Amino acid sequence: MNTDLVAALAAELGAPLAPERLAEVAVQLQGQLAGHRSLPAEELEGVEPAIAFDPAAAFEHTREE
């Protein structure tokens, strides 16, 4: 996992990350995918997400005609 891959994935998902967040997100993503480096909820308390989540945008459906 590297920062270029994380940046490409984030951009493809429509959620580009600030350059200073890429290395941290790469480590977290690699850990999550590998099934280790999980952090207990207490350690995550107060940590801000990398992006804002807008459910309306995530679940917006367009009908192709």
PEUR-V813746 format. One line per field, one symbol per residue. ss: DSSP state (A for helix, B for strand, O for the rest). psi: psi as a letter, one per 20 degrees, with the letter a starting at -180 (. if undefined). burial: + if it has 16 or more other C-alpha atoms within 10 Angstrom, else -. A space follows every 50 residues. Layout:
# PEUR-V813746
ss=???
psi=???
burial=???
This chain:
# PEUR-V813746
ss=OOAAAAAAAAAAOOOOOOAAAAAAAAAAAAAAAAOOOOOOAAAAOOOOOO OOOOAAAAOOOOOOO
psi=prhgggggggghikmqqqhiiggghggggggghijakqpqhhhipipqqh rqpohghhjppqpp.
burial=--+--++--------++----++-++-++--------------------- ---------------
